[in-house]
Amino acid sequence: MNTLTEQDDTLAMLRDSLARYLDDHHGFEQRLHALAKADDATPPFWQGLSRELDLLGAALPESQGGLGLGMAAHLALIETLGGALAAEPYLSTMVIGAGLLQRHPGAAADALLARVVAGQAVLAFAHAEPQSRHERADVQAQLVREGDGLRLDGRKAVVQAAPWASHFIVTARSGNGLSLLVVPREMPGLRLRTYPTRDGARAADIAFDNVRLPADALLGDEGAALPQIERALDEATVAICAESVGVMRRLMRDTLDYVRQRKQFGVPISSFQVLQHRLADMHMALEQAAALTSSVGEIVDTASDDDRARAVSSAKVAAAKACKAVGQGAVQLHGGMGMTEELAIGHYVRRATLIESQFGPPAWHLRRVAKLRAAATPVR
């Protein structure tokens, strides 16, 4: 058995074990109960993912307590989570947070990463600000050195998974560059305004007022973090493309079941040619997004910065367009009941709609690709 086959088999086992766990613990009725509870204390199934399934380290190197499966593990697991609409902080903790800790080794970072893999710490990436509008370098939070330590001041907006986080990885401006900091939740001067998001997850706006930190809170070199921020956000973008595939596959499955059962003029509406054409268009959009996401996931760890950026933005545009086509098609084929709270289809459509704009809407990514191509074209 070659290495690639062994990896595929391992990924299939991880995906299957997670899917079975979610089937047992995260049915639609359980989701409705969790939404009504709106608990900020802990993610609903995080301890199950870490202690019962031991999945959190799958992507990390074996030297750091993982299985060494890299981005392939992230994509497989987050697609499965998307198919169940499990609002776990896997993206913020494992894709972004653990990725940044892994690439900035040190005593403090290594200790926190070990706690993350053991399920003892949850991370949130506090980067976006009220004025930033997806521009990754637009950061106004300020980091200042004071004696042997650091001082952080600023505001962050819509920080996903923040209500559950034990630690925040925060971006701040330091001189002419950006820096990354690890900030424990209990630090004096840190205030959260928590709220549920439209898709059933949890987020918060965060204020940092005169937050004092030790020098080892800094990840990497001061003022040199923008390339690492870009990479982390690109990896997160590919991950939500994979999540969208899981969401859309569930939308397609439920829609196909419905049109096969729903009858009009004495026959299932799935026999109507116009609806077959619509379903075919939805299926093609889904499979194109899935194929592009998979291919980009294979090169995101090894491509140059510009090649990675072009590939990731192209995948995000395809995934966003597919979310729109599949989501709107599912609602229209279900009729008005497709947007009710009592039917799962409406919940999946809301998540698909939010994925369209998360980490940048299609227009932002198209502009990004155009700028990269223009920069790479020689001037004649």
N, C-alpha and C positions, 0 to 999 in steps of 0.2 A: 504494500500500500504506500503510495507516494505521499509527500508532505501535503500537497494541495488537497488530495482526497481525504486525508486525515483531518485537515482543517474543516473541510466541508461537512464531514460527519460530526465533528464536534459542534459546529455551529447549528446543525440540524437538531442535535440533542438539546442544546441550550434553548433553542427556539421552542421545541416541543415541550420541554419541562416548564418553561415560562407560560406557554399557552395553556397547559393543563392547570397550572396554579391559578391563572387568571380566570379560567372557566369555573373553577371551584370557589373562588373568593371574590370575584368581581363581575357578577351578573348585572343585568340592567337594573334590577330592583335594588341591589346593593349600591349601585352608583347613585340612584335617586336618594337613598338614605344618606350617603356620604355628602351629597350636595346640600341636603337639608341641614345636616349637622354643621358643615362649614367649620371644621376644627383646624385651628392654627397650631395645635400642639405637636402633631407628628403626621407625616404622610401616611395614608391608609395602609399601604402594603410594603413599606420600605424594609421593615425588619424581616418580612417574609422573603424578600428578594435577597437580602444579605445573609440571614442565618439559616433559613430553610433551603434556599436554592443555591446560595453561595455564587451569585452571578455578578456581583459588583466589580470584581477584579478581572473579568474575562478579557477585557481589552488590554490590560496592563502587562508589562513584561513579567516573566516568572520571578525575576530578582526583586520585584516590588509586590509580590503576593498574587500575581495574576496568571492568566493562561497564555499571554503573549499573542492574542488574536487580533489586536489592533482595531482599526476602524471597521473591519468586517463584523466584529462582535457588536460594536455600537449599532451598526445599521440593522443587524438581525434582531437585536433585542428591542430597539426603539420602534421598529416596524411592528413587532408583536405587541408592544405596549399601546401603540396607536390603534391597532385593530380592536383593542379592548377599551379604548378611551381611558386608560389608566393614567391619572394625572400625577404621576410620581416625578420627583425631581431628578430623574436620571440624566436628562440633558444638562442641567445646570451643574450637577454634582460630578458626574462621571465624564461626560464629553468635554465640557468647558473646564470645570474646576480641577478635576484630576489630571486632565491634559496639561494644564498650566503648572500644577505642582510637579508633575513628572519631568517637565522640561526645565524646571528651576530647582535642581536638587540642593539640599542643605539640611541641617539638622531639624529645623522647625518644619520645613516643607515635608520632609520624609516622615516625620512623626504624624503630621496631620493626614498625609496620604494613607498611612497605615490605619488610622482611625476611620477614614472614609471607606476603605475596602472592607473593614470589619462592620460597617453599618453604624458606627458610633458618632459619625459627624455627617452633616448635610451642608452642601455648599451652594451659594447663590452668587451669580456674577453681576455685580453692581457697576454697570458701564453706561447705559443710556441715561441721558439727562433731558429735562423738559425741552430744551432748545435744539437738541442734536439732530433730530429727523433722520436717523439712520447713518449720519455721517460719522464714521468711526473715530476720526481724529478730533471731533468737536467735543472736547472735555474741558469743563471749567472748574471742577473740583480741584482744590489746591493742596499740594503736599509741601510742607516746609520743614527743614531740619531745625531742631531746637536742642542744642547741647548734644547729648548722646542718643537722643530719640527723634521722633517724628511727630508732626501735628497735621491732622487732616480736617479740612473744612469743605463742605459742598453739599449738593443735592443730587439724588439719583431717582429716576422715574421708572415705574412699571418693572420692578425687579422681580422676575419670575422665580417662584419657589421661596422668596424671601421670608414669608411667615414661618416656614419650616426650618430655615437655615440655622445652623450653629455657628457658621463662619461665612463671611463675605469676602470675595475676591474683588477688590475695588480698583478702578482706574482713576488716576489723578494726574493733574499737570504739575510737573516739577521743572522749573526753568523753561527751556524751550522744547521739552519732550514730555512723554507720558510714562508713568510708572505704574506698577502693579503692587498691591498691598493685600495682606491677609488680615482681616479685622474680625476678631471674635464678636459675637452678638452682644455680649454683656458689657462691652466697653462703655464707660461714661461718655455722654455727649452724642450717642447714637440713638436715634428715634425712628420708629417705623409707623407708617399708616397703612394697615393691611386691608385687603379687600379681595373678594372673589372675582375672577375674570369671567367673561361671557361663556367660555367653554368649560367651566367647572374647575379650573385650576385656581391657584392662589398666588397673589402678587402683593407688592408693597412699594410705596414711595419712601425713600430713606433720606433722613437729614443727618449729616455729620457736622457737629458743632464743637470745634475745639477738641477733637478726639486725639488723645495722646497715645502714641504707639512706640514700642521698642524698635530699635534699628533692624532687628531680624524679621520684622513684619514685611520688609521689602522683598519682593521676588525679583531676582535678577538685578541688572544694573539700573541705577536711577536714571530716569529720563530716556531709556532706550527700549521701552516696552511695546511701541506701536506694531512692529512686525509680529510679535507674539500675540497681540490682541487681534490683529487681522487673521492670523492662522486659526486662533481659537474660534472666532466668529465664523470663519469659513467651514470649519469642522462642524460647528453647531448647525450651520445652514444645510449641509449635506445630511445631517442627522434628521432634521425636521422634514427634509424631502423624503427620507425613508419612512418617517412617521406618517406622512401624507399617503404613502403607498398603502400602509396598513389601514388607515382610515378609509381610503377609496375602495379597497377590496371589500371591506365590510359594507360600504354603501352599495357597491355593485351586487353583492350577494343578497342583501335584503331587498333590493329593487327587483332583481330577477325572481326571487321567491314571490314577491307581490304580484308582478305582472303575469306570472304563471297561474296564480290563484284567482285573481280578479277577473270576473267575467262581464262581458258586455255583448248584447245580441246573442247570448247563449254560448259564446266561445271565450276562451282566455284572451285577454288583451295582448298577450305576448305573440299571438298569431297575426296581429296587425302589422303590415309591412312598414308603415311609417315609424312605429315604435321599435321595430327591429333595427331600422336604420339609426335611430337615436341611441339605442343600446350599443350598437356597433361603434358609433363615434365615441361614446363614453369609454368603452373597452379599449379602443385604440389610444385615446389620450392617456389612460391609466398605464397601459403597457409601455408606451413611449417614455413616460416619466419614470417608471420603474427601471427600465433598461438604462436610461441615462444616469439615474442616481447610482445604480450598481457600478457602472463603468467609472464614474467620477470617484466613488468610494475607493476604488482600487488604486487610484493614482494620487489621492489627496495627500498621502504621507510622503511621497517621493518627488512630486512635481516642483518646479520652480515656483516662486511666489506669483509671478504673472500668469503662468500656465494654470496654476491652481485656482487663482481668482477667476479667470475666464471660464474654466470648467465648472466651478461651483455656481457662478452666476447663471450660466446656461442651464444647469440642472434646476436651479430655483425657478427660473422662468417657466420651464416645462412643467414642473410640479405645480406651480401656481395656476397655470392655464388648465391643467388637468383637474385640479381641485374645483375650479369654477365650472368646468364642463360636467364633471361627474356629480358635484353637489347640486347644481341647478337641475340637471337631468333627473336626479333621484327625487327631488322635491316635486317637480312637474309630473313625473310618472306616478307619484303617490297622491297627488292632489293636495288639497289644503291640510290633510292630516299629516303631511310630511314635515310640518313645522311645529307640531304640538309637543308639549313636554312629555306626554305619555308614550310617545313612540320614539324608539332609539334613533330613527333616521334623522330627526331634527337635531339631536345632540351631535351626531357625526357631521352634519352639514355645518353647524356652527364652528366646530373645530377645523374643518377644512377651510372655511372662510377666513378664520384667523391665521391659519398657516400661510395663506396667500400673501399677507403683509408682514409676517414675522421675519425679522432679520432683513427687511427690505422688500418692498413690493416689486412686481416685475419691471416697472418703469425705472426704478433705481438700479436694478441689476443690468438692464439693457444699457443704461447710460454708462455703467461701470465697464461693461464689455467694450462699448464704443470708445471710451477713453483709452483703454489698454491697447486696442487695435490701432488707434491713431498714434499712440506713443511708439508702437513697434514698427510703424510704417516709415521707411526712410524718406526724408525730404528730398525732392528732386529739383 
